[in-house]
Amino acid sequence: MSSCELVTLVSALACSIAKTFTKDETALLAAIFTQLGDTLATIDASDAINNCNDKDEG
């Protein structure tokens, strides 16, 4: 899937969610997905640092 296709898919999904759920529900979903993205970024950054430290020790 190209980056443009991915952006289109995500936008279509957001529009569908906005039409289906209440404003309170979409606000909660937005917060959940933001936390999910931030947590994944934290895990990746932590793994990168730990892998770098492992190489330095080896």
mmCIF file of the C-alpha atoms, coordinates in Angstrom:
data_MODEL
# 
_entry.id   MODEL 
# 
loop_
_atom_site.group_PDB 
_atom_site.id 
_atom_site.type_symbol 
_atom_site.label_atom_id 
_atom_site.label_alt_id 
_atom_site.label_comp_id 
_atom_site.label_asym_id 
_atom_site.label_entity_id 
_atom_site.label_seq_id 
_atom_site.pdbx_PDB_ins_code 
_atom_site.Cartn_x 
_atom_site.Cartn_y 
_atom_site.Cartn_z 
_atom_site.occupancy 
_atom_site.B_iso_or_equiv 
_atom_site.pdbx_formal_charge 
_atom_site.auth_seq_id 
_atom_site.auth_comp_id 
_atom_site.auth_asym_id 
_atom_site.auth_atom_id 
_atom_site.pdbx_PDB_model_num 
ATOM 1  C CA . MET A 1 1  ? 0.000   0.000  0.000  1.00 0.00 ? 1  MET A CA 1 
ATOM 2  C CA . SER A 1 2  ? 1.403   3.389  -0.953 1.00 0.00 ? 2  SER A CA 1 
ATOM 3  C CA . SER A 1 3  ? 1.583   6.286  1.488  1.00 0.00 ? 3  SER A CA 1 
ATOM 4  C CA . CYS A 1 4  ? -1.177  8.127  -0.412 1.00 0.00 ? 4  CYS A CA 1 
ATOM 5  C CA . GLU A 1 5  ? -3.407  5.063  -0.252 1.00 0.00 ? 5  GLU A CA 1 
ATOM 6  C CA . LEU A 1 6  ? -2.753  4.750  3.473  1.00 0.00 ? 6  LEU A CA 1 
ATOM 7  C CA . VAL A 1 7  ? -3.626  8.410  4.075  1.00 0.00 ? 7  VAL A CA 1 
ATOM 8  C CA . THR A 1 8  ? -6.832  7.989  2.071  1.00 0.00 ? 8  THR A CA 1 
ATOM 9  C CA . LEU A 1 9  ? -7.755  4.868  4.033  1.00 0.00 ? 9  LEU A CA 1 
ATOM 10 C CA . VAL A 1 10 ? -7.172  6.556  7.385  1.00 0.00 ? 10 VAL A CA 1 
ATOM 11 C CA . SER A 1 11 ? -9.191  9.610  6.325  1.00 0.00 ? 11 SER A CA 1 
ATOM 12 C CA . ALA A 1 12 ? -12.077 7.451  5.122  1.00 0.00 ? 12 ALA A CA 1 
ATOM 13 C CA . LEU A 1 13 ? -11.999 5.520  8.389  1.00 0.00 ? 13 LEU A CA 1 
ATOM 14 C CA . ALA A 1 14 ? -12.064 8.755  10.398 1.00 0.00 ? 14 ALA A CA 1 
ATOM 15 C CA . CYS A 1 15 ? -15.066 10.010 8.421  1.00 0.00 ? 15 CYS A CA 1 
ATOM 16 C CA . SER A 1 16 ? -16.868 6.713  8.918  1.00 0.00 ? 16 SER A CA 1 
ATOM 17 C CA . ILE A 1 17 ? -16.201 6.759  12.665 1.00 0.00 ? 17 ILE A CA 1 
ATOM 18 C CA . ALA A 1 18 ? -17.398 10.381 12.896 1.00 0.00 ? 18 ALA A CA 1 
ATOM 19 C CA . LYS A 1 19 ? -20.662 9.475  11.155 1.00 0.00 ? 19 LYS A CA 1 
ATOM 20 C CA . THR A 1 20 ? -21.230 6.359  13.282 1.00 0.00 ? 20 THR A CA 1 
ATOM 21 C CA . PHE A 1 21 ? -20.349 7.438  16.818 1.00 0.00 ? 21 PHE A CA 1 
ATOM 22 C CA . THR A 1 22 ? -21.304 10.352 19.063 1.00 0.00 ? 22 THR A CA 1 
ATOM 23 C CA . LYS A 1 23 ? -18.926 13.249 19.670 1.00 0.00 ? 23 LYS A CA 1 
ATOM 24 C CA . ASP A 1 24 ? -18.130 11.867 23.130 1.00 0.00 ? 24 ASP A CA 1 
ATOM 25 C CA . GLU A 1 25 ? -17.375 8.444  21.681 1.00 0.00 ? 25 GLU A CA 1 
ATOM 26 C CA . THR A 1 26 ? -15.174 9.865  18.935 1.00 0.00 ? 26 THR A CA 1 
ATOM 27 C CA . ALA A 1 27 ? -13.315 11.968 21.500 1.00 0.00 ? 27 ALA A CA 1 
ATOM 28 C CA . LEU A 1 28 ? -12.640 8.827  23.524 1.00 0.00 ? 28 LEU A CA 1 
ATOM 29 C CA . LEU A 1 29 ? -11.515 6.908  20.434 1.00 0.00 ? 29 LEU A CA 1 
ATOM 30 C CA . ALA A 1 30 ? -9.211  9.778  19.481 1.00 0.00 ? 30 ALA A CA 1 
ATOM 31 C CA . ALA A 1 31 ? -7.649  9.717  22.944 1.00 0.00 ? 31 ALA A CA 1 
ATOM 32 C CA . ILE A 1 32 ? -7.246  5.935  22.811 1.00 0.00 ? 32 ILE A CA 1 
ATOM 33 C CA . PHE A 1 33 ? -5.584  5.999  19.388 1.00 0.00 ? 33 PHE A CA 1 
ATOM 34 C CA . THR A 1 34 ? -3.312  8.869  20.441 1.00 0.00 ? 34 THR A CA 1 
ATOM 35 C CA . GLN A 1 35 ? -2.213  6.926  23.508 1.00 0.00 ? 35 GLN A CA 1 
ATOM 36 C CA . LEU A 1 36 ? -1.699  3.816  21.380 1.00 0.00 ? 36 LEU A CA 1 
ATOM 37 C CA . GLY A 1 37 ? 0.510   5.721  18.940 1.00 0.00 ? 37 GLY A CA 1 
ATOM 38 C CA . ASP A 1 38 ? 2.496   7.375  21.727 1.00 0.00 ? 38 ASP A CA 1 
ATOM 39 C CA . THR A 1 39 ? 2.987   4.056  23.519 1.00 0.00 ? 39 THR A CA 1 
ATOM 40 C CA . LEU A 1 40 ? 4.191   2.359  20.323 1.00 0.00 ? 40 LEU A CA 1 
ATOM 41 C CA . ALA A 1 41 ? 6.631   5.234  19.737 1.00 0.00 ? 41 ALA A CA 1 
ATOM 42 C CA . THR A 1 42 ? 7.894   4.904  23.323 1.00 0.00 ? 42 THR A CA 1 
ATOM 43 C CA . ILE A 1 43 ? 8.408   1.162  22.911 1.00 0.00 ? 43 ILE A CA 1 
ATOM 44 C CA . ASP A 1 44 ? 10.290  1.668  19.628 1.00 0.00 ? 44 ASP A CA 1 
ATOM 45 C CA . ALA A 1 45 ? 12.501  4.391  21.119 1.00 0.00 ? 45 ALA A CA 1 
ATOM 46 C CA . SER A 1 46 ? 13.243  2.286  24.182 1.00 0.00 ? 46 SER A CA 1 
ATOM 47 C CA . ASP A 1 47 ? 14.097  -0.731 22.043 1.00 0.00 ? 47 ASP A CA 1 
ATOM 48 C CA . ALA A 1 48 ? 16.386  1.386  19.856 1.00 0.00 ? 48 ALA A CA 1 
ATOM 49 C CA . ILE A 1 49 ? 18.236  2.738  22.896 1.00 0.00 ? 49 ILE A CA 1 
ATOM 50 C CA . ASN A 1 50 ? 18.520  -0.699 24.484 1.00 0.00 ? 50 ASN A CA 1 
ATOM 51 C CA . ASN A 1 51 ? 19.773  -2.248 21.220 1.00 0.00 ? 51 ASN A CA 1 
ATOM 52 C CA . CYS A 1 52 ? 22.328  0.526  20.906 1.00 0.00 ? 52 CYS A CA 1 
ATOM 53 C CA . ASN A 1 53 ? 23.478  -0.018 24.503 1.00 0.00 ? 53 ASN A CA 1 
ATOM 54 C CA . ASP A 1 54 ? 23.700  -3.773 23.906 1.00 0.00 ? 54 ASP A CA 1 
ATOM 55 C CA . LYS A 1 55 ? 26.046  -3.185 20.955 1.00 0.00 ? 55 LYS A CA 1 
ATOM 56 C CA . ASP A 1 56 ? 28.205  -0.839 23.035 1.00 0.00 ? 56 ASP A CA 1 
ATOM 57 C CA . GLU A 1 57 ? 28.571  -3.470 25.758 1.00 0.00 ? 57 GLU A CA 1 
ATOM 58 C CA . GLY A 1 58 ? 29.348  -6.303 23.365 1.00 0.00 ? 58 GLY A CA 1 
# 
